Amino acid sequence: MSGYFKLVDAHDGAFRIKLISGDGALMAVSAMFPTKQAAVAGIELMREIAGTGPVVDQSHDADVLGDASRNDGRARAS
Protein backbone atom coordinates (compact mmCIF):
# COMPACT_ATOMS: atom_id res chain seq x y z
CA MET A 1 0.00 0.00 0.00
CA SER A 2 1.24 3.47 -0.77
CA GLY A 3 1.27 6.26 1.76
CA TYR A 4 -1.57 8.63 2.44
CA PHE A 5 -2.46 12.04 3.81
CA LYS A 6 -4.34 12.19 7.12
CA LEU A 7 -6.36 15.32 7.89
CA VAL A 8 -6.47 15.88 11.67
CA ASP A 9 -7.81 18.45 14.11
CA ALA A 10 -5.31 20.88 15.63
CA HIS A 11 -5.87 23.28 18.50
CA ASP A 12 -8.10 26.34 18.26
CA GLY A 13 -10.28 24.73 15.58
CA ALA A 14 -7.48 24.54 13.01
CA PHE A 15 -6.35 21.53 10.97
CA ARG A 16 -3.07 19.77 10.20
CA ILE A 17 -2.02 17.30 7.53
CA LYS A 18 0.02 14.23 8.42
CA LEU A 19 1.85 12.30 5.70
CA ILE A 20 1.82 8.60 6.57
CA SER A 21 4.01 6.02 4.78
CA GLY A 22 2.69 2.74 3.45
CA ASP A 23 3.89 0.94 6.57
CA GLY A 24 2.15 3.45 8.86
CA ALA A 25 5.15 5.57 9.84
CA LEU A 26 4.65 9.31 10.30
CA MET A 27 6.73 11.03 7.61
CA ALA A 28 5.71 14.69 7.92
CA VAL A 29 3.36 17.04 9.75
CA SER A 30 2.17 20.27 8.16
CA ALA A 31 1.77 23.74 9.50
CA MET A 32 -1.69 24.57 10.80
CA PHE A 33 -4.46 25.51 8.40
CA PRO A 34 -7.34 27.72 9.62
CA THR A 35 -10.06 25.79 7.75
CA LYS A 36 -10.61 22.30 6.40
CA GLN A 37 -10.85 23.76 2.90
CA ALA A 38 -7.42 25.37 3.32
CA ALA A 39 -6.00 22.03 4.53
CA VAL A 40 -7.40 20.21 1.50
CA ALA A 41 -5.80 22.86 -0.74
CA GLY A 42 -2.58 22.27 1.23
CA ILE A 43 -2.73 18.57 0.38
CA GLU A 44 -2.93 19.42 -3.31
CA LEU A 45 0.04 21.77 -2.97
CA MET A 46 2.04 19.13 -1.07
CA ARG A 47 1.36 16.62 -3.86
CA GLU A 48 2.65 19.09 -6.45
CA ILE A 49 5.73 20.05 -4.44
CA ALA A 50 6.61 16.43 -3.63
CA GLY A 51 6.44 15.47 -7.28
CA THR A 52 8.40 18.38 -8.70
CA GLY A 53 10.41 20.07 -5.93
CA PRO A 54 14.19 19.77 -5.77
CA VAL A 55 16.03 18.47 -2.71
CA VAL A 56 17.84 21.26 -0.85
CA ASP A 57 20.25 19.65 1.61
CA GLN A 58 21.17 22.07 4.39
CA SER A 59 22.40 19.38 6.78
CA HIS A 60 25.83 19.49 8.37
CA ASP A 61 27.06 16.69 6.08
CA ALA A 62 25.48 17.97 2.87
CA ASP A 63 28.69 17.35 0.91
CA VAL A 64 28.29 13.57 1.35
CA LEU A 65 25.51 13.46 -1.25
CA GLY A 66 27.61 15.44 -3.71
CA ASP A 67 30.62 13.18 -3.09
CA ALA A 68 28.48 10.08 -3.63
CA SER A 69 27.16 11.28 -6.97
CA ARG A 70 30.69 12.10 -8.19
CA ASN A 71 32.18 8.78 -7.03
CA ASP A 72 29.83 6.12 -8.39
CA GLY A 73 27.76 6.13 -5.19
CA ARG A 74 30.67 5.83 -2.76
CA ALA A 75 30.98 8.74 -0.35
CA ARG A 76 34.44 9.69 0.85
CA ALA A 77 35.15 10.08 4.55
CA SER A 78 36.31 13.56 5.49
MMTF fields as JSON, N, C-alpha, C and O atoms, coordinates in Angstrom:
{
  "mmtfVersion": "1.0.0",
  "mmtfProducer": "UNKNOWN",
  "numBonds": 311,
  "numAtoms": 312,
  "numGroups": 78,
  "numChains": 1,
  "numModels": 1,
  "chainsPerModel": [1],
  "groupsPerChain": [78],
  "chainIdList": ["A"],
  "bondAtomList": [4, 2, 8, 6, 12, 10, 16, 14, 20, 18, 24, 22, 28, 26, 32, 30, 36, 34, 40, 38, 44, 42, 48, 46, 52, 50, 56, 54, 60, 58, 64, 62, 68, 66, 72, 70, 76, 74, 80, 78, 84, 82, 88, 86, 92, 90, 96, 94, 100, 98, 104, 102, 108, 106, 112, 110, 116, 114, 120, 118, 124, 122, 128, 126, 132, 130, 136, 134, 140, 138, 144, 142, 148, 146, 152, 150, 156, 154, 160, 158, 164, 162, 168, 166, 172, 170, 176, 174, 180, 178, 184, 182, 188, 186, 192, 190, 196, 194, 200, 198, 204, 202, 208, 206, 212, 210, 216, 214, 220, 218, 224, 222, 228, 226, 232, 230, 236, 234, 240, 238, 244, 242, 248, 246, 252, 250, 256, 254, 260, 258, 264, 262, 268, 266, 272, 270, 276, 274, 280, 278, 284, 282, 288, 286, 292, 290, 296, 294, 300, 298, 304, 302, 308, 306],
  "bondOrderList": [1, 1, 1, 1, 1, 1, 1, 1, 1, 1, 1, 1, 1, 1, 1, 1, 1, 1, 1, 1, 1, 1, 1, 1, 1, 1, 1, 1, 1, 1, 1, 1, 1, 1, 1, 1, 1, 1, 1, 1, 1, 1, 1, 1, 1, 1, 1, 1, 1, 1, 1, 1, 1, 1, 1, 1, 1, 1, 1, 1, 1, 1, 1, 1, 1, 1, 1, 1, 1, 1, 1, 1, 1, 1, 1, 1, 1],
  "groupList": [{"groupName": "MET", "atomNameList": ["N", "CA", "C", "O"], "elementList": ["N", "C", "C", "O"], "formalChargeList": [0, 0, 0, 0], "bondAtomList": [1, 0, 2, 1, 3, 2], "bondOrderList": [1, 1, 2], "singleLetterCode": "M", "chemCompType": "L-PEPTIDE LINKING"}, {"groupName": "SER", "atomNameList": ["N", "CA", "C", "O"], "elementList": ["N", "C", "C", "O"], "formalChargeList": [0, 0, 0, 0], "bondAtomList": [1, 0, 2, 1, 3, 2], "bondOrderList": [1, 1, 2], "singleLetterCode": "S", "chemCompType": "L-PEPTIDE LINKING"}, {"groupName": "GLY", "atomNameList": ["N", "CA", "C", "O"], "elementList": ["N", "C", "C", "O"], "formalChargeList": [0, 0, 0, 0], "bondAtomList": [1, 0, 2, 1, 3, 2], "bondOrderList": [1, 1, 2], "singleLetterCode": "G", "chemCompType": "PEPTIDE LINKING"}, {"groupName": "TYR", "atomNameList": ["N", "CA", "C", "O"], "elementList": ["N", "C", "C", "O"], "formalChargeList": [0, 0, 0, 0], "bondAtomList": [1, 0, 2, 1, 3, 2], "bondOrderList": [1, 1, 2], "singleLetterCode": "Y", "chemCompType": "L-PEPTIDE LINKING"}, {"groupName": "PHE", "atomNameList": ["N", "CA", "C", "O"], "elementList": ["N", "C", "C", "O"], "formalChargeList": [0, 0, 0, 0], "bondAtomList": [1, 0, 2, 1, 3, 2], "bondOrderList": [1, 1, 2], "singleLetterCode": "F", "chemCompType": "L-PEPTIDE LINKING"}, {"groupName": "LYS", "atomNameList": ["N", "CA", "C", "O"], "elementList": ["N", "C", "C", "O"], "formalChargeList": [0, 0, 0, 0], "bondAtomList": [1, 0, 2, 1, 3, 2], "bondOrderList": [1, 1, 2], "singleLetterCode": "K", "chemCompType": "L-PEPTIDE LINKING"}, {"groupName": "LEU", "atomNameList": ["N", "CA", "C", "O"], "elementList": ["N", "C", "C", "O"], "formalChargeList": [0, 0, 0, 0], "bondAtomList": [1, 0, 2, 1, 3, 2], "bondOrderList": [1, 1, 2], "singleLetterCode": "L", "chemCompType": "L-PEPTIDE LINKING"}, {"groupName": "VAL", "atomNameList": ["N", "CA", "C", "O"], "elementList": ["N", "C", "C", "O"], "formalChargeList": [0, 0, 0, 0], "bondAtomList": [1, 0, 2, 1, 3, 2], "bondOrderList": [1, 1, 2], "singleLetterCode": "V", "chemCompType": "L-PEPTIDE LINKING"}, {"groupName": "ASP", "atomNameList": ["N", "CA", "C", "O"], "elementList": ["N", "C", "C", "O"], "formalChargeList": [0, 0, 0, 0], "bondAtomList": [1, 0, 2, 1, 3, 2], "bondOrderList": [1, 1, 2], "singleLetterCode": "D", "chemCompType": "L-PEPTIDE LINKING"}, {"groupName": "ALA", "atomNameList": ["N", "CA", "C", "O"], "elementList": ["N", "C", "C", "O"], "formalChargeList": [0, 0, 0, 0], "bondAtomList": [1, 0, 2, 1, 3, 2], "bondOrderList": [1, 1, 2], "singleLetterCode": "A", "chemCompType": "L-PEPTIDE LINKING"}, {"groupName": "HIS", "atomNameList": ["N", "CA", "C", "O"], "elementList": ["N", "C", "C", "O"], "formalChargeList": [0, 0, 0, 0], "bondAtomList": [1, 0, 2, 1, 3, 2], "bondOrderList": [1, 1, 2], "singleLetterCode": "H", "chemCompType": "L-PEPTIDE LINKING"}, {"groupName": "ARG", "atomNameList": ["N", "CA", "C", "O"], "elementList": ["N", "C", "C", "O"], "formalChargeList": [0, 0, 0, 0], "bondAtomList": [1, 0, 2, 1, 3, 2], "bondOrderList": [1, 1, 2], "singleLetterCode": "R", "chemCompType": "L-PEPTIDE LINKING"}, {"groupName": "ILE", "atomNameList": ["N", "CA", "C", "O"], "elementList": ["N", "C", "C", "O"], "formalChargeList": [0, 0, 0, 0], "bondAtomList": [1, 0, 2, 1, 3, 2], "bondOrderList": [1, 1, 2], "singleLetterCode": "I", "chemCompType": "L-PEPTIDE LINKING"}, {"groupName": "PRO", "atomNameList": ["N", "CA", "C", "O"], "elementList": ["N", "C", "C", "O"], "formalChargeList": [0, 0, 0, 0], "bondAtomList": [1, 0, 2, 1, 3, 2], "bondOrderList": [1, 1, 2], "singleLetterCode": "P", "chemCompType": "L-PEPTIDE LINKING"}, {"groupName": "THR", "atomNameList": ["N", "CA", "C", "O"], "elementList": ["N", "C", "C", "O"], "formalChargeList": [0, 0, 0, 0], "bondAtomList": [1, 0, 2, 1, 3, 2], "bondOrderList": [1, 1, 2], "singleLetterCode": "T", "chemCompType": "L-PEPTIDE LINKING"}, {"groupName": "GLN", "atomNameList": ["N", "CA", "C", "O"], "elementList": ["N", "C", "C", "O"], "formalChargeList": [0, 0, 0, 0], "bondAtomList": [1, 0, 2, 1, 3, 2], "bondOrderList": [1, 1, 2], "singleLetterCode": "Q", "chemCompType": "L-PEPTIDE LINKING"}, {"groupName": "GLU", "atomNameList": ["N", "CA", "C", "O"], "elementList": ["N", "C", "C", "O"], "formalChargeList": [0, 0, 0, 0], "bondAtomList": [1, 0, 2, 1, 3, 2], "bondOrderList": [1, 1, 2], "singleLetterCode": "E", "chemCompType": "L-PEPTIDE LINKING"}, {"groupName": "ASN", "atomNameList": ["N", "CA", "C", "O"], "elementList": ["N", "C", "C", "O"], "formalChargeList": [0, 0, 0, 0], "bondAtomList": [1, 0, 2, 1, 3, 2], "bondOrderList": [1, 1, 2], "singleLetterCode": "N", "chemCompType": "L-PEPTIDE LINKING"}],
  "groupTypeList": [0, 1, 2, 3, 4, 5, 6, 7, 8, 9, 10, 8, 2, 9, 4, 11, 12, 5, 6, 12, 1, 2, 8, 2, 9, 6, 0, 9, 7, 1, 9, 0, 4, 13, 14, 5, 15, 9, 9, 7, 9, 2, 12, 16, 6, 0, 11, 16, 12, 9, 2, 14, 2, 13, 7, 7, 8, 15, 1, 10, 8, 9, 8, 7, 6, 2, 8, 9, 1, 11, 17, 8, 2, 11, 9, 11, 9, 1],
  "groupIdList": [1, 2, 3, 4, 5, 6, 7, 8, 9, 10, 11, 12, 13, 14, 15, 16, 17, 18, 19, 20, 21, 22, 23, 24, 25, 26, 27, 28, 29, 30, 31, 32, 33, 34, 35, 36, 37, 38, 39, 40, 41, 42, 43, 44, 45, 46, 47, 48, 49, 50, 51, 52, 53, 54, 55, 56, 57, 58, 59, 60, 61, 62, 63, 64, 65, 66, 67, 68, 69, 70, 71, 72, 73, 74, 75, 76, 77, 78],
  "secStructList": [7, 7, 7, 3, 3, 3, 3, 3, 3, 7, 4, 4, 4, 7, 3, 3, 3, 3, 3, 3, 7, 6, 6, 1, 7, 3, 3, 3, 3, 7, 7, 7, 5, 1, 1, 2, 2, 2, 2, 2, 2, 2, 2, 2, 2, 2, 2, 2, 2, 2, 2, 2, 7, 7, 7, 7, 7, 7, 1, 6, 6, 6, 2, 2, 2, 2, 2, 2, 2, 2, 6, 6, 6, 7, 7, 7, 7, 7],
  "xCoordList": [0.842, 0.0, 0.885, 1.903, 0.492, 1.238, 0.837, -0.112, 1.566, 1.272, -0.006, -0.646, -0.351, -1.567, -1.458, -0.591, -2.351, -2.464, -3.587, -4.663, -3.326, -4.335, -4.654, -3.755, -5.909, -6.358, -6.8, -7.691, -6.182, -6.473, -6.784, -6.384, -7.513, -7.811, -6.562, -5.782, -6.377, -5.312, -5.998, -7.226, -5.232, -5.873, -6.512, -6.203, -7.39, -8.099, -8.937, -9.152, -9.415, -10.282, -9.564, -10.217, -8.254, -7.476, -7.295, -7.786, -6.588, -6.351, -4.884, -4.192, -4.416, -3.072, -3.184, -4.172, -2.132, -2.025, -0.859, 0.221, -1.069, 0.021, 0.241, -0.714, 1.488, 1.846, 2.285, 3.245, 1.575, 1.817, 2.344, 1.781, 3.436, 4.01, 3.145, 2.236, 3.437, 2.686, 2.732, 1.808, 3.807, 3.891, 3.388, 3.554, 2.774, 2.152, 3.028, 2.595, 4.25, 5.148, 4.798, 4.472, 4.869, 4.652, 5.858, 6.981, 5.641, 6.731, 6.826, 7.924, 5.699, 5.706, 4.418, 3.374, 4.52, 3.361, 3.382, 4.42, 2.259, 2.175, 2.074, 1.934, 2.151, 1.774, 0.266, -0.418, -0.249, -1.693, -2.408, -1.904, -3.583, -4.459, -5.705, -6.226, -6.199, -7.339, -8.667, -9.555, -8.802, -10.055, -9.757, -8.64, -10.77, -10.612, -10.376, -9.598, -11.041, -10.846, -9.404, -8.833, -8.81, -7.415, -6.491, -5.496, -6.81, -6.0, -6.075, -5.062, -7.247, -7.401, -6.595, -5.953, -6.623, -5.804, -4.321, -3.513, -3.961, -2.58, -2.139, -0.987, -3.044, -2.726, -2.402, -1.437, -3.187, -2.929, -1.576, -0.837, -1.255, 0.036, 1.173, 2.199, 1.008, 2.038, 2.274, 3.418, 1.21, 1.363, 2.19, 3.066, 1.911, 2.646, 4.112, 5.004, 4.36, 5.732, 6.522, 7.663, 5.91, 6.609, 6.989, 8.023, 6.173, 6.442, 7.421, 8.018, 7.589, 8.404, 9.509, 10.405, 9.46, 10.408, 11.791, 11.921, 12.826, 14.192, 14.503, 13.796, 15.544, 16.034, 17.075, 18.043, 16.888, 17.842, 18.402, 17.729, 19.618, 20.247, 21.02, 22.07, 20.511, 21.174, 21.707, 21.949, 21.891, 22.4, 23.895, 24.561, 24.416, 25.834, 26.749, 27.911, 26.24, 27.061, 26.537, 26.557, 26.075, 25.476, 26.431, 25.975, 27.727, 28.685, 28.755, 29.272, 28.257, 28.288, 27.474, 27.902, 26.319, 25.507, 26.228, 26.212, 26.851, 27.61, 28.772, 29.024, 29.495, 30.617, 30.134, 30.783, 29.008, 28.485, 28.139, 28.413, 27.544, 27.159, 28.378, 28.314, 29.481, 30.691, 31.584, 32.513, 31.311, 32.184, 31.426, 31.629, 30.564, 29.832, 29.106, 29.061, 28.536, 27.76, 28.536, 27.948, 29.852, 30.666, 31.097, 31.863, 30.602, 30.979, 32.361, 32.728, 33.123, 34.443, 34.332, 33.553, 35.082, 35.153, 35.987, 36.997, 35.563, 36.314, 37.238, 37.949],
  "yCoordList": [-1.186, 0.0, 1.247, 1.301, 2.214, 3.472, 4.313, 3.988, 5.377, 6.262, 7.053, 6.961, 7.829, 8.626, 9.879, 9.99, 10.814, 12.038, 11.856, 11.36, 12.263, 12.194, 13.617, 14.36, 14.002, 15.319, 15.207, 14.42, 15.991, 15.885, 17.254, 18.29, 17.228, 18.454, 18.946, 18.148, 20.246, 20.884, 21.762, 21.801, 22.451, 23.282, 24.519, 24.914, 25.111, 26.339, 26.177, 27.147, 24.956, 24.731, 24.639, 24.581, 24.625, 24.545, 23.078, 22.171, 22.867, 21.531, 21.358, 22.33, 20.128, 19.77, 18.59, 17.856, 18.437, 17.301, 16.454, 16.978, 15.153, 14.229, 13.356, 12.841, 13.191, 12.304, 10.988, 10.949, 9.908, 8.598, 7.669, 7.608, 6.941, 6.019, 4.77, 4.554, 3.962, 2.735, 1.771, 0.98, 1.825, 0.937, 1.605, 1.058, 2.782, 3.449, 4.422, 4.979, 4.643, 5.57, 7.019, 7.341, 7.875, 9.308, 9.881, 9.78, 10.481, 11.03, 12.544, 13.094, 13.229, 14.692, 15.191, 14.542, 16.357, 17.04, 18.471, 19.132, 18.936, 20.269, 21.365, 21.118, 22.569, 23.741, 23.685, 22.85, 24.553, 24.57, 25.344, 26.336, 24.857, 25.513, 25.976, 25.237, 27.185, 27.719, 27.02, 26.996, 26.45, 25.788, 24.439, 24.18, 23.595, 22.301, 22.499, 21.767, 23.479, 23.762, 24.168, 23.758, 24.963, 25.367, 24.154, 24.055, 23.239, 22.03, 21.144, 20.591, 21.008, 20.211, 20.848, 20.137, 22.17, 22.857, 22.63, 22.511, 22.568, 22.274, 20.893, 20.703, 19.923, 18.569, 18.602, 17.976, 19.314, 19.419, 20.075, 19.646, 21.101, 21.774, 20.834, 20.793, 20.085, 19.13, 18.075, 17.696, 17.599, 16.623, 17.201, 16.529, 18.444, 19.085, 19.289, 18.986, 19.801, 20.053, 18.749, 18.682, 17.713, 16.434, 15.831, 15.172, 16.048, 15.473, 16.264, 15.721, 17.544, 18.384, 19.16, 19.693, 19.23, 20.067, 19.45, 18.234, 20.278, 19.773, 19.475, 19.936, 18.717, 18.467, 19.535, 19.696, 20.259, 21.261, 20.75, 20.804, 20.262, 19.653, 20.705, 21.165, 21.086, 22.067, 21.412, 22.093, 20.095, 19.376, 19.599, 20.069, 19.255, 19.49, 18.645, 19.0, 17.528, 16.687, 16.697, 15.673, 17.844, 17.973, 17.555, 17.098, 17.695, 17.354, 15.856, 15.451, 15.026, 13.571, 13.174, 12.307, 13.784, 13.464, 13.856, 13.106, 15.007, 15.441, 14.516, 14.166, 14.105, 13.177, 11.85, 11.273, 11.365, 10.075, 10.121, 9.166, 11.213, 11.285, 11.421, 11.035, 11.961, 12.104, 10.87, 10.755, 9.936, 8.778, 7.461, 6.547, 7.366, 6.12, 5.612, 4.406, 6.531, 6.132, 5.889, 5.56, 6.048, 5.834, 7.172, 7.908, 7.483, 8.736, 8.595, 7.524, 9.672, 9.686, 10.18, 11.093, 9.607, 10.084, 11.346, 11.451, 12.302, 13.562, 13.541, 14.516],
  "zCoordList": [0.0, 0.0, 0.0, 0.69, -0.761, -0.774, 0.439, 1.153, 0.65, 1.76, 1.529, 0.482, 2.54, 2.441, 3.294, 4.16, 3.033, 3.813, 4.825, 4.492, 6.061, 7.115, 7.545, 7.939, 7.474, 7.889, 9.347, 9.665, 10.236, 11.666, 12.26, 11.729, 13.383, 14.113, 14.832, 15.353, 14.857, 15.63, 16.68, 16.745, 17.483, 18.504, 17.9, 16.775, 18.653, 18.262, 17.0, 16.273, 16.732, 15.577, 14.252, 13.21, 14.253, 13.014, 12.612, 13.285, 11.515, 10.97, 10.609, 10.305, 10.644, 10.196, 9.238, 9.227, 8.436, 7.527, 8.007, 8.281, 8.109, 8.417, 7.191, 6.61, 6.803, 5.7, 6.328, 7.097, 5.994, 6.57, 5.473, 4.38, 5.774, 4.785, 4.671, 5.473, 3.676, 3.455, 4.619, 4.806, 5.414, 6.573, 7.851, 8.941, 7.725, 8.858, 9.615, 10.623, 9.156, 9.843, 9.503, 8.361, 10.504, 10.3, 9.575, 10.068, 8.412, 7.61, 7.698, 7.617, 7.863, 7.916, 8.559, 8.492, 9.181, 9.753, 9.226, 9.251, 8.759, 8.161, 9.208, 10.406, 8.708, 9.497, 9.723, 9.131, 10.563, 10.801, 9.691, 9.163, 9.367, 8.399, 9.141, 9.977, 8.857, 9.616, 9.327, 10.178, 8.125, 7.751, 7.103, 6.653, 7.066, 6.404, 4.908, 4.298, 4.325, 2.9, 2.62, 1.608, 3.497, 3.321, 3.456, 2.739, 4.362, 4.532, 3.291, 2.863, 2.723, 1.497, 0.362, -0.412, 0.256, -0.743, -0.441, -1.363, 0.843, 1.233, 0.796, 0.406, 0.855, 0.378, -1.105, -1.542, -1.871, -3.311, -3.574, -4.46, -2.814, -2.971, -2.574, -3.253, -1.493, -1.069, -2.143, -2.395, -2.777, -3.862, -5.001, -5.545, -5.356, -6.446, -6.075, -6.868, -4.876, -4.44, -4.368, -4.825, -3.79, -3.628, -4.972, -5.087, -5.976, -7.283, -8.133, -9.062, -7.822, -8.695, -7.981, -8.635, -6.67, -5.934, -5.835, -5.696, -5.906, -5.766, -4.292, -3.395, -4.06, -2.71, -2.391, -3.135, -1.303, -0.853, 0.469, 1.499, 0.436, 1.607, 2.38, 1.929, 3.536, 4.387, 5.657, 6.654, 5.623, 6.784, 6.935, 6.012, 8.111, 8.371, 7.492, 7.293, 6.96, 6.08, 4.643, 3.96, 4.2, 2.874, 1.762, 0.714, 1.955, 0.911, 0.646, -0.396, 1.543, 1.351, 0.125, -0.637, -0.08, -1.255, -2.53, -3.506, -2.536, -3.707, -3.976, -5.129, -2.934, -3.093, -3.656, -4.528, -3.17, -3.628, -5.111, -5.838, -5.565, -6.972, -7.887, -9.054, -7.379, -8.185, -8.145, -8.944, -7.215, -7.029, -7.151, -6.351, -8.138, -8.388, -7.143, -6.9, -6.349, -5.194, -3.919, -2.889, -3.972, -2.764, -2.19, -2.814, -1.0, -0.35, 0.258, 0.741, 0.234, 0.85, 2.274, 2.549, 3.173, 4.551, 4.58, 3.884, 5.384, 5.489, 6.657, 6.9]
}
